[in-house]
Amino acid sequence: MSHWYFHLPNMLLAVLAIACLIRLPLSFFSTNPITRLITRITEPAMKLTRVITPAGVPDPITLISCILWLTLLRVALYLTLGAYGLLPPTGAAS
């Protein structure tokens, strides 16, 4: 993997965002092992989001806010690496 500095953080942020998307509907049901696993995976990102969001915001809204922050971080990573010319090549060479 020659462009690990892009792919590794990008995949980590994508997995966290998808786990948050999975956690959202699961949070309305009973706690089962899958729900606990997803909650454990997403809890660090949720704690960071709770620092940013006001205390009165309910958990489902904080979860949506967490997904938005993770997506913004992915965009910021792409734009930052693009500004320095470090993005992996895209498409087929002609």
N, CA, C and O of each residue as an XYZ file, in Angstrom:
376
protein
N       0.857     -1.177      0.000
C       0.000      0.000      0.000
C       0.898      1.234      0.000
O       1.431      1.642      1.032
N       1.044      1.799     -1.160
C       2.005      2.888     -1.306
C       1.496      4.223     -0.766
O       2.306      5.086     -0.427
N       0.216      4.414     -0.679
C      -0.339      5.678     -0.186
C      -1.066      5.454      1.141
O      -2.216      5.859      1.309
N      -0.387      4.812      2.063
C      -0.981      4.461      3.354
C      -1.385      5.693      4.154
O      -2.358      5.643      4.907
N      -0.658      6.797      4.005
C      -0.935      8.020      4.756
C      -2.284      8.619      4.384
O      -2.840      9.413      5.143
N      -2.813      8.248      3.226
C      -4.161      8.666      2.841
C      -5.179      7.579      3.157
O      -6.219      7.851      3.756
N      -4.876      6.345      2.753
C      -5.863      5.274      2.854
C      -6.155      4.866      4.298
O      -7.310      4.604      4.630
N      -5.159      4.805      5.147
C      -5.374      4.360      6.524
C      -6.299      5.297      7.308
O      -7.293      4.830      7.863
N      -6.006      6.607      7.374
C      -6.953      7.482      8.088
C      -8.315      7.580      7.419
O      -9.336      7.694      8.098
N      -8.335      7.538      6.079
C      -9.597      7.615      5.360
C     -10.486      6.416      5.683
O     -11.684      6.569      5.919
N      -9.891      5.223      5.693
C     -10.665      4.021      6.011
C     -11.113      4.015      7.470
O     -12.234      3.605      7.770
N     -10.257      4.459      8.369
C     -10.620      4.521      9.785
C     -11.810      5.455     10.002
O     -12.750      5.110     10.718
N     -11.768      6.631      9.386
C     -12.881      7.572      9.514
C     -14.151      7.026      8.862
O     -15.250      7.231      9.377
N     -14.003      6.335      7.737
C     -15.167      5.749      7.062
C     -15.794      4.651      7.912
O     -17.018      4.571      8.018
N     -14.968      3.806      8.516
C     -15.490      2.725      9.369
C     -16.210      3.309     10.578
O     -17.272      2.818     10.962
N     -15.645      4.349     11.178
C     -16.318      4.983     12.318
C     -17.657      5.600     11.913
O     -18.644      5.484     12.639
N     -17.686      6.254     10.757
C     -18.939      6.861     10.300
C     -19.995      5.790     10.010
O     -21.165      5.965     10.350
N     -19.586      4.688      9.386
C     -20.536      3.609      9.102
C     -21.008      2.956     10.399
O     -22.181      2.607     10.530
N     -20.097      2.789     11.356
C     -20.497      2.228     12.647
C     -21.493      3.145     13.355
O     -22.416      2.668     14.015
N     -21.307      4.457     13.220
C     -22.286      5.392     13.802
C     -23.631      5.286     13.096
O     -24.681      5.363     13.735
N     -23.600      5.107     11.769
C     -24.846      4.918     11.026
C     -25.565      3.648     11.473
O     -26.793      3.622     11.558
N     -24.800      2.602     11.755
C     -25.395      1.352     12.233
C     -25.918      1.526     13.657
O     -26.957      0.970     14.012
N     -25.200      2.292     14.467
C     -25.593      2.487     15.867
C     -26.913      3.241     15.996
O     -27.681      3.007     16.929
N     -27.170      4.142     15.059
C     -28.380      4.973     15.155
C     -29.661      4.142     15.231
O     -30.408      4.322     16.193
N     -29.967      3.254     14.299
C     -31.204      2.473     14.456
C     -31.112      1.429     15.572
O     -32.118      1.098     16.199
N     -29.895      0.908     15.820
C     -29.763     -0.091     16.884
C     -29.978      0.501     18.271
O     -30.319     -0.224     19.206
N     -29.784      1.808     18.416
C     -29.932      2.428     19.734
C     -31.384      2.434     20.209
O     -31.639      2.626     21.398
N     -32.336      2.227     19.302
C     -33.741      2.220     19.686
C     -34.217      0.847     20.156
O     -35.324      0.720     20.679
N     -33.395     -0.172     19.975
C     -33.768     -1.532     20.359
C     -33.052     -1.936     21.635
O     -32.263     -1.170     22.188
N     -33.333     -3.145     22.096
C     -32.706     -3.640     23.317
C     -31.212     -3.838     23.105
O     -30.730     -3.926     21.975
N     -30.495     -3.905     24.217
C     -29.057     -4.106     24.121
C     -28.763     -5.584     23.912
O     -29.099     -6.423     24.748
N     -28.142     -5.884     22.806
C     -27.686     -7.233     22.511
C     -26.185     -7.153     22.259
O     -25.643     -6.048     22.252
N     -25.493     -8.252     22.055
C     -24.043     -8.190     21.875
C     -23.589     -7.323     20.693
O     -22.551     -6.666     20.773
N     -24.350     -7.317     19.613
C     -23.974     -6.505     18.455
C     -24.090     -5.024     18.785
O     -23.215     -4.235     18.431
N     -25.163     -4.648     19.458
C     -25.343     -3.255     19.854
C     -24.236     -2.816     20.792
O     -23.707     -1.713     20.654
N     -23.880     -3.664     21.740
C     -22.794     -3.315     22.669
C     -21.462     -3.177     21.947
O     -20.667     -2.300     22.286
N     -21.204     -4.030     20.956
C     -19.966     -3.949     20.190
C     -19.902     -2.649     19.397
O     -18.884     -1.957     19.419
N     -20.980     -2.314     18.700
C     -21.024     -1.075     17.924
C     -20.889      0.133     18.839
O     -20.218      1.104     18.489
N     -21.523      0.083     20.009
C     -21.416      1.181     20.961
C     -19.982      1.332     21.450
O     -19.484      2.450     21.580
N     -19.325      0.231     21.718
C     -17.934      0.283     22.175
C     -17.010      0.837     21.096
O     -16.066      1.565     21.403
N     -17.274      0.497     19.837
C     -16.445      0.993     18.734
C     -16.632      2.498     18.548
O     -15.662      3.221     18.317
N     -17.861      2.965     18.647
C     -18.155      4.369     18.345
C     -18.049      5.297     19.547
O     -18.112      6.516     19.381
N     -17.894      4.769     20.727
C     -17.897      5.618     21.926
C     -16.775      6.659     21.947
O     -17.035      7.787     22.365
N     -15.533      6.351     21.521
C     -14.518      7.417     21.511
C     -14.898      8.603     20.616
O     -14.687      9.756     20.991
N     -15.451      8.322     19.448
C     -15.882      9.407     18.557
C     -17.050     10.166     19.174
O     -17.138     11.386     19.036
N     -17.941      9.459     19.849
C     -19.078     10.128     20.496
C     -18.612     11.025     21.642
O     -19.156     12.113     21.835
N     -17.611     10.578     22.401
C     -17.099     11.413     23.503
C     -16.511     12.713     22.967
O     -16.718     13.779     23.547
N     -15.780     12.624     21.865
C     -15.228     13.842     21.265
C     -16.333     14.749     20.732
O     -16.226     15.973     20.811
N     -17.384     14.157     20.194
C     -18.502     14.953     19.686
C     -19.258     15.613     20.824
O     -19.727     16.742     20.679
N     -19.386     14.926     21.958
C     -20.080     15.515     23.106
C     -19.332     16.718     23.665
O     -19.948     17.600     24.263
N     -18.018     16.768     23.483
C     -17.243     17.932     23.916
C     -17.621     19.143     23.079
O     -17.672     20.262     23.590
N     -17.886     18.925     21.798
C     -18.189     20.021     20.877
C     -19.646     20.459     20.979
O     -19.932     21.655     20.934
N     -20.571     19.508     21.115
C     -21.995     19.835     21.109
C     -22.459     20.239     22.503
O     -21.857     19.833     23.497
N     -23.521     21.033     22.586
C     -24.047     21.428     23.898
C     -24.570     20.228     24.688
O     -24.938     19.206     24.109
N     -24.598     20.361     26.001
C     -24.961     19.248     26.885
C     -26.427     18.834     26.745
O     -26.758     17.676     27.001
N     -27.301     19.738     26.351
C     -28.725     19.428     26.275
C     -29.151     18.675     25.027
O     -30.325     18.330     24.889
N     -28.240     18.419     24.131
C     -28.581     17.743     22.875
C     -28.771     16.256     23.138
O     -27.906     15.630     23.753
N     -29.884     15.672     22.688
C     -30.110     14.234     22.908
C     -29.102     13.371     22.142
O     -28.500     13.816     21.165
N     -28.931     12.138     22.602
C     -27.943     11.225     22.012
C     -28.144     10.954     20.520
O     -27.156     10.947     19.786
N     -29.375     10.729     20.028
C     -29.512     10.496     18.577
C     -29.037     11.689     17.736
O     -28.456     11.504     16.667
N     -29.283     12.894     18.215
C     -28.829     14.086     17.487
C     -27.313     14.199     17.583
O     -26.661     14.593     16.616
N     -26.746     13.859     18.733
C     -25.289     13.853     18.886
C     -24.671     12.818     17.960
O     -23.591     13.041     17.412
N     -25.336     11.702     17.783
C     -24.852     10.659     16.884
C     -24.838     11.146     15.437
O     -23.884     10.882     14.704
N     -25.878     11.847     15.026
C     -25.921     12.425     13.679
C     -24.825     13.472     13.529
O     -24.175     13.555     12.487
N     -24.626     14.262     14.564
C     -23.559     15.258     14.550
C     -22.191     14.596     14.451
O     -21.300     15.120     13.782
N     -22.012     13.457     15.104
C     -20.763     12.700     15.023
C     -20.506     12.230     13.600
O     -19.374     12.299     13.120
N     -21.539     11.755     12.924
C     -21.409     11.319     11.529
C     -20.990     12.502     10.651
O     -20.138     12.357      9.774
N     -21.586     13.657     10.887
C     -21.237     14.842     10.106
C     -19.791     15.265     10.353
O     -19.081     15.611      9.408
N     -19.345     15.242     11.610
C     -17.961     15.608     11.926
C     -16.978     14.635     11.296
O     -15.938     15.054     10.787
N     -17.287     13.349     11.320
C     -16.404     12.362     10.706
C     -16.322     12.566      9.198
O     -15.253     12.426      8.605
N     -17.445     12.895      8.584
C     -17.448     13.167      7.149
C     -16.645     14.419      6.829
O     -15.915     14.454      5.839
N     -16.776     15.446      7.664
C     -15.992     16.667      7.458
C     -14.500     16.402      7.636
O     -13.682     16.996      6.933
N     -14.138     15.535      8.549
C     -12.733     15.177      8.725
C     -12.188     14.456      7.491
O     -11.046     14.682      7.089
N     -13.003     13.590      6.894
C     -12.577     12.907      5.661
C     -12.370     13.910      4.533
O     -11.402     13.804      3.780
N     -13.264     14.874      4.411
C     -13.125     15.901      3.376
C     -11.886     16.754      3.648
O     -11.148     17.085      2.720
N     -11.655     17.107      4.897
C     -10.477     17.900      5.254
C      -9.192     17.133      4.954
O      -8.219     17.723      4.484
N      -9.174     15.838      5.215
C      -8.012     15.012      4.892
C      -7.750     15.031      3.386
O      -6.612     15.201      2.949
N      -8.797     14.856      2.611
C      -8.675     14.846      1.149
C      -8.163     16.195      0.640
O      -7.255     16.246     -0.190
N      -8.741     17.272      1.135
C      -8.341     18.599      0.664
C      -6.923     18.951      1.102
O      -6.172     19.561      0.341
N      -6.556     18.576      2.313
C      -5.210     18.873      2.807
C      -4.153     18.114      2.007
O      -3.159     18.698      1.574
N      -4.368     16.825      1.815
C      -3.401     16.056      1.034
C      -3.388     16.488     -0.428
O      -2.347     16.440     -1.083
N      -4.540     16.907     -0.940
C      -4.600     17.418     -2.308
C      -3.834     18.724     -2.464
O      -3.206     18.960     -3.496
N      -3.885     19.566     -1.450
C      -3.165     20.840     -1.494
C      -1.654     20.624     -1.524
O      -0.921     21.427     -2.103
N      -1.191     19.548     -0.904
C       0.240     19.245     -0.889
C       0.644     18.288     -2.014
O       1.813     17.917     -2.111
N      -0.295     17.889     -2.857
C       0.006     17.002     -3.964
C       0.305     15.575     -3.552
O       1.053     14.875     -4.235
N      -0.269     15.135     -2.443
C       0.008     13.807     -1.912
C      -1.112     12.801     -2.129
O      -1.054     11.696     -1.590
N      -2.125     13.156     -2.903
C      -3.230     12.229     -3.152
C      -2.776     11.097     -4.066
O      -1.929     11.301     -4.936
N      -3.339      9.902     -3.872
C      -3.028      8.810     -4.798
C      -3.596      9.121     -6.177
O      -4.595      9.832     -6.289
N      -2.974      8.599     -7.220
C      -3.505      8.846     -8.573
C      -4.856      8.172     -8.759
O      -5.109      7.101     -8.207
N      -5.714      8.803     -9.535
C      -7.034      8.249     -9.817
C      -7.178      7.980    -11.299
O      -6.560      8.657    -12.121
N      -7.985      7.002    -11.641
C      -8.252      6.691    -13.041
C      -7.103      5.952    -13.696
O      -6.041      5.760    -13.104
N      -7.337      5.546    -14.924
C      -6.331      4.801    -15.678
C      -5.499      5.767    -16.509
O      -6.022      6.736    -17.059
N      -4.234      5.503    -16.594
C      -3.358      6.326    -17.408
C      -3.546      5.971    -18.881
O      -3.675      4.798    -19.232
N      -3.561      6.975    -19.724
C      -3.768      6.747    -21.160
C      -2.448      6.636    -21.872
O      -2.416      6.443    -23.087
